[in-house]
């Protein structure tokens, strides 16, 4: 029997040198370079990161679980805070107070809006009379000084006393008042929606008008008073005669409060640049919320069952209510 023996050979291995690994980015970059593509630069990486953040905050996507963070809890809080800051900041820059009222009413703008309404009704335009304007300014200042909101002062002074004290002779006159409107257009629109005020604006006998808008405080609150005196001047030849003139006087009174639809229209006419910016931000959020709702089926079951935190329709409704409040805030005012 032959005994086979196996030779044991000792295998010696030389230690391998550590291979220097390149990052996946550099490998990818070098691969791209071999194919003739451009290398990813730092600027490109920053742009990609910015794009990812934009999608994370504003676009429903897998990276944010189809819930853009701008309509999340903290995003909504920041948005509401920004809307409030815009209003207060604009008021402060214009009036020096965050609660100040910004008024852009001028006699020229009131005259233009009034004559537009008269032209639409085939009536002759009015012209400004300095005496009527002086009377309107005195009446507005008296109301702010004595703190009353009425055609007659607390001590019984009638509106026509201001007109007559400025030596304006008339055969027919009228007075319109407005409080806390911010634009000429909204003021005249409010007058046109009140029957008695409308009669003064569209009275075919009137030839002249005087306007005054005064800002101040009434009962401790910022207040803007607008006074309009309309007049038909007396004929000098008649005044020189023996006949006695009995002037006709028209005082406009508000029969009912301004309805909600009219207030929305007035608010849209009176929006400041800050309010327009706030509304734009809110409607962007509403659009994002509605688009996100179309991806609701992609959410995990537990999140789909949560109404308040994850239902986009609920959030869009909340943003819409805030937007409506901003519009109504500028639709204030009384006659």
For each residue, the residues with C-beta under 8 A, 3 or more apart:
1:
2:
3:
4:
5:
6:
7:
8:
9:
10:
11:
12:
13:
14:
15:
16: 19
17:
18:
19: 16
20:
21:
22: 26 27 30
23: 26 27
24: 27 28
25: 28 29 40
26: 22 23 29 30
27: 22 23 24 30 31
28: 24 25 31 32 40
29: 25 26 32 33 39 40
30: 22 26 27 33 34
31: 27 28 34 35
32: 28 29 35 37 38 39 40
33: 29 30 36 37 39
34: 30 31
35: 31 32
36: 33
37: 32 33
38: 32 41
39: 29 32 33
40: 25 28 29 32 44 45
41: 38 44 45
42: 45 46
43: 46 47
44: 40 41 47 48
45: 40 41 42 48 49
46: 42 43 49 50
47: 43 44 50 51
48: 44 45 51 52
49: 45 46 52 53
50: 46 47 53 54
51: 47 48 54 55
52: 48 49 55 56 63
53: 49 50 56 57
54: 50 51 57 58 59
55: 51 52 58 59 61 63 64
56: 52 53 59 61 63 64 68 69
57: 53 54 64 68 69 70 75
58: 54 55 68 70 288
59: 54 55 56 64 68
60: 64 66 67 68 288 291 292 294 295
61: 55 56 64 66
62: 65 66
63: 52 55 56
64: 55 56 57 59 60 61 67 68 69
65: 62 299 300 303
66: 60 61 62 292 295 296 298 299
67: 60 64 71 72 292 299 303 310
68: 56 57 58 59 60 64 71 72 75 288 292
69: 56 57 64 72 74 75
70: 57 58 75 76 79 285 288
71: 67 68 75 76 285 288 289 292 312 315
72: 67 68 69 75 76
73: 76 77 309
74: 69 77 78
75: 57 68 69 70 71 72 78 79
76: 70 71 72 73 79 80 285 315 318 319
77: 73 74 80 81
78: 74 75 81 82
79: 70 75 76 82 83 281 282 285 319
80: 76 77 83 84 322
81: 77 78 84 85
82: 78 79 85 86 278 281
83: 79 80 86 87 278 281 282 322 326
84: 80 81 87 88
85: 81 82 88 89
86: 82 83 89 90 274 275 277 278
87: 83 84 90 91 274 275 278 326 329
88: 84 85 91 92 98 99
89: 85 86 92 93 98 274
90: 86 87 93 94 102 272 273 274 275
91: 87 88 94 95 97 98 99 100 101 102
92: 88 89 95 96 97 98 100
93: 89 90
94: 90 91 100 102
95: 91 92 100 101 102 222
96: 92 100
97: 91 92 100 222
98: 88 89 91 92
99: 88 91 222
100: 91 92 94 95 96 97 222
101: 91 95 180 182 215 222 223 224
102: 90 91 94 95 182 272
103: 181 182 213 215 224
104: 109 182 183 184
105: 109 110 181 182 183 184 187 213 224 226
106: 109 110 184 213
107: 110 111 128 133 210 211 212 213
108: 111 112
109: 104 105 106 112 113 183 184 185
110: 105 106 107 113 114 184 187 188 211 213 226 228
111: 107 108 114 115 126 128 209 211
112: 108 109 115 116 184
113: 109 110 116 117 184 185 187 188 189
114: 110 111 117 118 126 188 201 209 228
115: 111 112 118 119 125 126
116: 112 113 119 120
117: 113 114 120 121 188 192 201 202
118: 114 115 121 123 124 125 126 201 202
119: 115 116 122 123 125
120: 116 117
121: 117 118 202
122: 119
123: 118 119 202 204
124: 118 204 207
125: 115 118 119
126: 111 114 115 118 206 207 208 209 230
127: 207 208 209
128: 107 111 132 133 208 209 210 211
129: 132 133 168 208 209 210 231 233
130: 133 134 210
131: 134 135 163 166 167 168 210
132: 128 129 135 136 163 166 168 208 209 210 229 230 231
133: 107 128 129 130 136 137 210 211 212 229
134: 130 131 137 138 166 210
135: 131 132 138 139 162 163 165 166 168 210 229
136: 132 133 139 140 162 210 211 212 227 228 229
137: 133 134 140 141 212 214 227
138: 134 135 141 142 162 165 166
139: 135 136 142 143 159 162 175 212 227 229
140: 136 137 143 144 212 213 214 225 226 227
141: 137 138 144 145 214 216
142: 138 139 145 146 153 157 162
143: 139 140 146 147 148 149 153 218 225 227
144: 140 141 147 214 216 217 218 223 225
145: 141 142
146: 142 143 153 154
147: 143 144 218 219
148: 143 153 154
149: 143 177 179 218 334
150: 153
151: 158 159 175 177 251 253
152: 156 157 158 159
153: 142 143 146 148 150 156 157
154: 146 148
155:
156: 152 153
157: 142 152 153 161 162
158: 151 152 161
159: 139 151 152 162 163 175 229 249 251
160: 163 164 173 247 249
161: 157 158 164 165
162: 135 136 138 139 142 157 159 165 166 229
163: 131 132 135 159 160 166 168 170 173 229 231
164: 160 161 167 168
165: 135 138 161 162
166: 131 132 134 135 138 162 163
167: 131 164
168: 129 131 132 135 163 164 231 233
169: 233 234 239
170: 163 173 231 232 233 234 247
171: 232 233 234 235 245 247 248
172: 203 205 206 231 232 247 248 249 250
173: 160 163 170 229 230 231 232 247 248 249 250
174: 199 200 203 206 229 230 231 249 250 251 252
175: 139 151 159 200 227 228 229 230 250 251 252
176: 191 197 200 201 227 228 230 252 335
177: 149 151 225 226 227 228 252 335
178: 181 187 190 191 225 226 228 333 334 335
179: 149 223 224 225 226 333 334 335
180: 101 223 224 332 333 334
181: 103 105 178 186 187 190 224 226 266 270 332 333
182: 101 102 103 104 105 186 224 270 272 330 333
183: 104 105 109 186 187 269 270
184: 104 105 106 109 110 112 113 187 188
185: 109 113 188 189 269 270
186: 181 182 183 189 190 266 267 269 270 331 333
187: 105 110 113 178 181 183 184 190 191 226 333
188: 110 113 114 117 184 185 191 192 201
189: 113 185 186 192 193 262 265 266 269
190: 178 181 186 187 193 194 197 258 262 266 333 335
191: 176 178 187 188 194 197 198 200 201 252 335
192: 117 188 189 197 198 201
193: 189 190 198 258 262
194: 190 191 197 198 252 254 255 335
195: 198 199 255
196: 199 200 250 251 252 253 254 255
197: 176 190 191 192 194 200 201 252 254 335
198: 191 192 193 194 195 201 202
199: 174 195 196 202 203 250 252
200: 174 175 176 191 196 197 203 206 228 230 250 252
201: 114 117 118 176 188 191 192 197 198
202: 117 118 121 123 198 199
203: 172 174 199 200 206 230 250
204: 123 124
205: 172 232
206: 126 172 174 200 203 209 230 231 232
207: 124 126 127 231 232 233
208: 126 127 128 129 132 230 231 232 233
209: 111 114 126 127 128 129 132 206 228 229 230 231
210: 107 128 129 130 131 132 133 134 135 136 228 229 231
211: 107 110 111 128 133 136 226 227 228
212: 107 133 136 137 139 140 226 227
213: 103 105 106 107 110 140 224 225 226 227
214: 137 140 141 144 224 225
215: 101 103 222 223 224
216: 141 144 222 223 225
217: 144 220 221 222 223
218: 143 144 147 149 221 223 225
219: 147
220: 217
221: 217 218
222: 95 97 99 100 101 215 216 217
223: 101 144 179 180 215 216 217 218
224: 101 103 105 179 180 181 182 213 214 215
225: 140 143 144 177 178 179 213 214 216 218
226: 105 110 140 177 178 179 181 187 211 212 213
227: 136 137 139 140 143 175 176 177 211 212 213
228: 110 114 136 175 176 177 178 200 209 210 211
229: 132 133 135 136 139 159 162 163 173 174 175 209 210
230: 126 132 173 174 175 176 200 203 206 208 209 250
231: 129 132 163 168 170 172 173 174 206 207 208 209 210
232: 170 171 172 173 205 206 207 208
233: 129 168 169 170 171 207 208
234: 169 170 171 238 239 245 247
235: 171 238 239
236: 239 240
237: 240 241
238: 234 235 241 243 245
239: 169 234 235 236 245
240: 236 237
241: 237 238
242:
243: 238
244:
245: 171 234 238 239
246:
247: 160 170 171 172 173 234
248: 171 172 173
249: 159 160 172 173 174
250: 172 173 174 175 196 199 200 203 230
251: 151 159 174 175 196
252: 174 175 176 177 191 194 196 197 199 200 335
253: 151 196
254: 194 196 197 257 334 335
255: 194 195 196
256:
257: 254
258: 190 193 262 263 266 333 334 335
259: 262 263
260: 263 264 328
261: 264 265
262: 189 190 193 258 259 265 266 331
263: 258 259 260 266 267 328 331 332
264: 260 261 267 268 324 327 328 331
265: 189 261 262 268 269 331
266: 181 186 189 190 258 262 263 269 270 330 331 333
267: 186 263 264 270 271 327 328 329 330 331 332
268: 264 265 271 327 330 331
269: 183 185 186 189 265 266
270: 181 182 183 185 186 266 267 330 331
271: 267 268 275 276 279 327 330
272: 90 102 182 275 276 330
273: 90 276 277
274: 86 87 89 90 277 278
275: 86 87 90 271 272 278 279 326 327 329 330
276: 271 272 273 279 280
277: 86 273 274 280 281
278: 82 83 86 87 274 275 281 282 326
279: 271 275 276 282 283 323 326 327
280: 276 277 283 284
281: 79 82 83 277 278 284 285
282: 79 83 278 279 285 286 319 320 322 323 326
283: 279 280 286 287 319 323
284: 280 281 287 288
285: 70 71 76 79 281 282 288 289 315 316 319
286: 282 283 289 290 316 319 320 323
287: 283 284 290 291
288: 58 60 68 70 71 284 285 291 292
289: 71 285 286 292 293 312 313 315 316 319
290: 286 287 293 294 312 313 316
291: 60 287 288 294 295
292: 60 66 67 68 71 288 289 295 296 312
293: 289 290 296 311 312 313 316
294: 60 290 291
295: 60 66 291 292 298 299
296: 66 292 293 299 304 310 311 312
297: 304
298: 66 295
299: 65 66 67 295 296 303 304 310
300: 65 303 304
301: 304 305
302: 305 306
303: 65 67 299 300 306 309 310
304: 296 297 299 300 301 310
305: 301 302
306: 302 303 309 310 311
307: 310 311 314
308: 311 314
309: 73 303 306
310: 67 296 299 303 304 306 307
311: 293 296 306 307 308 314 315
312: 71 289 290 292 293 296 315 316
313: 289 290 293 316 317
314: 307 308 311 317 318
315: 71 76 285 289 311 312 318 319
316: 285 286 289 290 293 312 313 319 320
317: 313 314 320 321
318: 76 314 315 321 322
319: 76 79 282 283 285 286 289 315 316 322 323
320: 282 286 316 317 323 324
321: 317 318 324 325
322: 80 83 282 318 319 325 326
323: 279 282 283 286 319 320 326 327
324: 264 320 321 327 328
325: 321 322 328 329
326: 83 87 275 278 279 282 322 323 329 330
327: 264 267 268 271 275 279 323 324 330 331
328: 260 263 264 267 324 325 331 332
329: 87 267 275 325 326 332
330: 182 266 267 268 270 271 272 275 326 327
331: 186 262 263 264 265 266 267 268 270 327 328
332: 180 181 263 267 328 329
333: 178 179 180 181 182 186 187 190 258 266
334: 149 178 179 180 254 258
335: 176 177 178 179 190 191 194 197 252 254 258
